[in-house]
Amino acid sequence: MPKMHLLTPGPVELVDPIRLSQSQEMIYHRGPEIRALISEIVADLKADFNADHCFLVTGSGTAGLEMAYACLTKPTDKSLVLTNGTFGDKLAALSKVYCSTEVFAQPLGKGWSLERAKEIIDNSDAQVFGLVYNETSTGVLNDAKSICRYAKSKGMVTILDCISAWAAAPLDLKDFSVDFAVTGSQKALGAAPGIAIVAFTEEMMLRAESIAARSFYLDMKKYKKDMQNNQTPTTPAVSVLFSVRAAIDYIKSKGGFEAHRRKHQLAAEKSRKFVESIGYKVFAEPGFYSPTITGFILENADAIRKELREKFNLVTARDFGELQGRFFRICHIGNFDDAHLDYAFDCIRKVLGK
């Protein structure tokens, strides 16, 4: 099979140290080796998130979000979710499984600021607040810091989907007043898919201990008991954990998480300039640009995606909902470098005749 160049929001391309880490000998999931592995990973993640707890959950990022709602809400609770795209809608749908949910939406491409959210929060009697930090479907970065701080000041539990944001956009749980944050191993971290990373405060652990969990697999109380011994309640995706360890080491070798975030910011700026240079307008509202996804309206997007794959082995991401078939996303996330982006831009120019 020829090498495929991934210009997708995850899974991302794996550089050799991360890819090859998964081929090492298997270890016993109850032995000292796994305890050492989990201990090292969690220490690094807790430090970057500024979190009191960090769990490694075998599953996609959605499993991490479901853990939050299954363990931190009661059936009588109300949840407020702000959405502005496919993944905000998905968060709202998940919330509705567990509690009464009120949903407010911004038009696609528009971002959530505190100014836009404040009155909604003021008029809500919800106990729980949910937001997607980086709306992957449109390339919009919401003002999670200001909004979560305000929702927390009103007594709400703040749940943040930062699946395509963490490790690319700033996030300090204590500074942002985020109670529970979720990401995935295959996103900006640049590891293989299969692990949801959840980071949260001690306040949320105490809350979970006071509520009957509505999930057997995702019970935070079980996770706490096992994670105290650097174990997981059920068999983890061990090979994926190898890749998570390797991805963290790779980021450290390139200057650490702050340098990693800076790389994403510079790539986003470069991508926006590229979009404008070929005669298109970046879809996201100015001031809300994503560090990981740059999108623009492209009416024949499906045909362009097909041609890029067939001619250049360049795999680009599909679009969603009302934008389906006419939206193109350039994804600068994870293990990319300038050469990777330059190749993608050159291919796109050739196919578009630009």
C-alpha positions in Angstrom: 0.0 0.0 0.0 1.5 3.4 -0.9 2.1 5.9 1.8 -0.9 8.1 2.4 -0.4 11.7 3.5 -3.0 12.5 6.1 -4.3 16.0 6.2 -7.0 15.0 8.7 -8.0 16.1 12.2 -7.1 12.7 13.6 -5.9 10.1 13.4 -2.8 12.0 12.4 0.4 10.8 10.7 2.8 9.1 13.1 6.4 9.9 13.0 8.7 6.9 13.2 9.5 7.0 17.0 5.8 7.1 17.8 4.8 4.5 15.1 7.5 2.1 16.0 6.9 2.3 19.7 3.8 0.2 19.2 5.8 -2.7 17.9 7.7 -3.4 21.1 7.0 -6.5 23.2 3.7 -6.7 24.9 3.6 -6.2 28.7 1.2 -7.6 31.3 -1.5 -5.1 32.1 -1.2 -5.9 35.8 2.6 -6.0 36.1 5.1 -3.4 37.3 5.9 -2.3 33.7 2.4 -1.0 33.1 2.4 0.8 36.4 5.6 2.5 35.5 4.2 3.4 32.1 1.0 4.9 33.4 2.8 6.7 36.2 5.1 8.5 33.7 2.3 9.4 31.3 -0.1 10.7 34.0 2.6 12.8 35.7 3.3 14.6 32.4 -0.4 15.1 31.5 -1.4 16.3 35.0 1.4 18.9 34.9 0.3 20.3 31.5 -3.4 20.3 32.3 -2.7 21.6 35.8 -5.2 18.9 36.9 -5.6 17.1 40.2 -6.6 13.9 38.4 -5.9 12.4 35.0 -7.4 9.1 33.8 -6.5 7.1 30.7 -9.7 5.6 29.3 -9.6 3.0 26.5 -12.0 4.4 23.9 -12.4 7.5 21.8 -12.7 11.0 23.1 -16.5 10.5 23.3 -15.9 7.9 26.0 -14.3 10.6 28.1 -17.2 13.0 27.6 -19.6 10.2 28.5 -17.7 9.6 31.7 -18.3 13.2 32.7 -22.0 13.1 32.2 -22.5 9.6 33.5 -20.6 10.3 36.7 -21.1 14.0 37.4 -24.9 14.4 36.7 -28.1 13.2 38.3 -31.3 12.5 36.2 -32.8 15.5 37.9 -30.0 17.8 36.8 -30.2 20.3 34.0 -27.4 20.9 31.5 -26.7 23.9 29.4 -24.7 23.3 26.2 -23.5 26.0 23.7 -22.9 24.7 20.2 -21.7 26.1 16.9 -21.2 23.0 14.8 -21.3 19.2 14.5 -19.3 18.4 17.6 -21.2 20.9 19.8 -24.4 19.2 18.6 -22.9 15.9 19.4 -22.1 17.1 23.0 -25.6 18.3 23.4 -27.0 14.9 22.2 -24.8 13.1 24.7 -25.9 15.4 27.5 -29.6 14.7 26.7 -29.0 11.0 27.4 -28.2 11.8 31.0 -30.2 14.9 32.0 -32.5 17.6 30.9 -30.6 19.8 28.4 -31.0 23.3 27.0 -29.1 24.1 23.9 -28.2 27.4 22.3 -26.4 27.7 19.0 -24.3 30.2 17.0 -24.4 30.1 13.2 -21.8 28.0 11.6 -18.4 29.8 11.5 -19.3 32.1 14.4 -17.6 31.7 17.7 -18.8 31.8 21.3 -17.5 34.8 23.3 -18.4 35.7 26.8 -20.4 38.6 25.4 -22.6 36.2 23.4 -22.9 33.6 26.2 -23.3 35.8 29.3 -27.0 36.5 29.1 -27.7 32.8 28.3 -25.8 31.7 31.4 -27.4 34.4 33.5 -30.9 33.2 32.5 -30.1 29.5 33.0 -30.8 27.4 36.1 -28.6 24.6 34.8 -26.2 22.8 37.2 -23.9 21.7 34.4 -22.3 23.6 31.6 -20.9 22.0 28.4 -18.8 23.5 25.6 -16.6 22.4 22.7 -13.4 24.4 22.9 -12.4 23.9 19.2 -15.2 23.1 16.8 -13.5 20.7 14.5 -16.2 20.7 11.8 -15.7 24.4 11.0 -12.3 25.5 12.4 -13.7 27.8 15.1 -12.0 28.2 18.5 -14.4 29.3 21.2 -13.4 31.6 24.1 -13.5 28.7 26.6 -11.5 30.5 29.2 -13.8 33.5 29.7 -17.0 31.5 29.3 -16.0 28.6 31.6 -14.8 31.1 34.2 -18.2 32.9 34.1 -20.2 29.6 34.2 -18.2 28.4 37.1 -18.8 31.7 39.0 -22.5 31.0 38.6 -22.1 27.6 40.3 -22.1 25.4 37.2 -20.0 22.3 36.8 -17.9 23.1 33.6 -17.3 20.3 31.2 -15.0 21.1 28.2 -14.6 19.1 25.1 -11.0 20.0 24.1 -10.5 16.9 21.9 -9.0 18.8 19.0 -7.8 21.7 21.1 -5.6 20.4 23.8 -1.8 20.5 23.1 -2.5 23.0 20.4 -4.4 25.8 22.2 -3.8 27.0 25.8 -5.5 25.2 28.5 -4.9 25.4 32.3 -7.8 23.8 34.2 -7.4 26.0 37.3 -6.9 29.2 35.3 -9.8 28.4 32.9 -12.1 27.3 35.7 -12.7 24.0 33.8 -13.8 21.2 36.1 -13.5 18.3 33.6 -11.6 18.3 30.3 -11.4 15.6 27.6 -9.1 15.0 24.7 -8.0 12.0 22.6 -4.6 10.4 22.0 -4.9 10.7 18.2 -5.3 14.5 18.0 -2.7 17.2 18.7 -0.8 14.9 21.0 0.1 12.9 17.9 -0.3 9.4 19.2 -2.3 6.5 17.9 -6.1 6.4 18.4 -7.7 4.5 21.2 -7.2 6.4 24.4 -9.4 9.1 25.9 -7.5 11.4 28.2 -9.6 13.0 31.0 -8.3 15.6 33.3 -10.3 17.1 36.2 -10.3 18.7 39.6 -10.5 17.2 43.1 -13.9 18.9 43.4 -15.2 16.7 40.6 -13.8 13.5 42.1 -15.7 14.3 45.3 -18.8 15.1 43.3 -18.5 11.7 41.5 -18.1 9.9 44.8 -21.4 11.4 46.0 -23.4 10.4 42.9 -24.4 6.9 41.7 -22.5 6.4 38.4 -24.7 5.6 35.4 -22.1 3.6 33.7 -20.3 0.4 34.7 -17.3 0.8 32.3 -16.8 4.6 32.9 -17.3 4.8 36.7 -14.9 7.4 38.0 -14.9 5.8 41.4 -13.5 2.6 39.9 -10.9 4.5 38.0 -9.8 6.4 41.0 -9.2 3.2 43.0 -7.1 1.7 40.2 -5.3 4.8 39.0 -4.0 5.4 42.6 -2.0 2.2 41.9 -1.3 3.3 38.2 -3.7 0.7 36.9 -7.0 0.8 35.0 -10.2 -1.0 36.0 -10.2 -3.1 32.7 -7.5 -4.0 30.2 -6.1 -0.8 28.6 -5.0 -0.5 25.0 -1.4 -1.1 25.9 0.1 -0.5 22.5 -1.6 2.8 22.3 -0.2 3.7 25.7 3.3 3.0 24.3 2.5 5.5 21.5 1.2 8.1 24.1 4.5 7.8 26.0 6.5 8.1 22.8 4.4 11.1 21.6 5.0 13.0 24.9 8.8 12.2 24.6 8.7 13.4 21.0 7.1 16.7 22.0 9.7 17.1 24.8 12.5 16.6 22.3 11.1 19.4 20.2 11.0 21.9 23.0 8.0 20.8 25.1 4.3 21.5 25.1 4.6 25.3 24.8 6.7 24.9 21.7 4.2 22.4 20.4 1.4 24.9 20.8 3.5 27.6 19.1 4.0 25.2 16.1 0.3 24.9 15.7 -0.3 28.6 15.9 2.2 29.3 13.2 0.8 26.6 11.0 -2.7 28.1 11.4 -1.4 31.5 10.3 0.4 29.9 7.4 -2.8 28.0 6.4 -5.0 31.1 6.5 -2.5 32.9 4.2 -2.5 30.0 1.9 -6.4 29.9 1.7 -6.4 33.6 0.9 -3.6 33.2 -1.7 -5.7 30.8 -3.7 -8.7 33.2 -3.7 -10.9 31.8 -0.9 -12.0 33.2 2.4 -11.4 31.5 5.7 -14.7 30.3 7.0 -14.1 31.0 10.7 -15.0 34.4 12.1 -12.0 36.6 12.7 -10.9 36.4 16.4 -12.0 32.8 16.6 -9.5 31.0 14.4 -8.6 27.4 15.3 -5.0 26.4 15.8 -5.7 23.0 14.3 -8.2 23.4 11.5 -8.6 26.0 8.7 -11.7 25.6 6.5 -13.2 27.4 3.5 -16.2 27.0 1.3 -15.4 24.9 -1.8 -18.5 24.0 -3.7 -17.1 20.8 -5.4 -15.2 19.7 -2.3 -16.0 16.0 -2.7 -14.5 15.8 -6.2 -11.5 17.7 -5.0 -11.0 15.3 -2.1 -11.3 12.4 -4.5 -8.7 13.8 -6.9 -6.2 14.7 -4.1 -6.4 11.1 -2.9 -6.1 9.4 -6.3 -3.4 11.6 -7.7 -1.3 12.5 -4.7 -2.2 10.1 -1.9 -3.3 13.1 0.1 -6.2 12.2 2.4 -8.3 15.1 3.5 -11.2 15.3 5.9 -14.9 15.0 5.0 -17.4 17.7 5.9 -20.6 17.7 7.8 -24.3 18.6 8.0 -25.4 21.6 6.0 -21.9 22.1 4.7 -21.6 18.6 3.4 -20.0 18.5 -0.1 -19.0 22.1 -0.2 -16.5 22.6 2.7 -12.8 21.9 2.7 -10.7 21.6 5.8 -6.9 21.9 6.0 -5.8 20.2 9.2 -2.5 21.2 10.9 -2.6 19.0 13.9 -0.2 16.6 15.6 3.1 15.6 14.0 3.1 17.8 10.9 6.0 20.0 9.9 6.4 22.8 7.2 7.3 20.2 4.6 4.1 18.3 5.2 2.0 21.5 4.8 4.0 22.6 1.8 3.3 19.3 0.1 -0.4 19.5 0.8 -0.6 23.1 -0.4 1.2 22.3 -3.6 -1.2 19.4 -4.3 -4.3 21.6 -3.6 -3.0 24.3 -5.9 -2.5 21.8 -8.7 -5.9 20.2 -8.3 -7.6 23.6 -8.1 -5.5 25.1 -10.9 -4.4 27.9 -8.6 
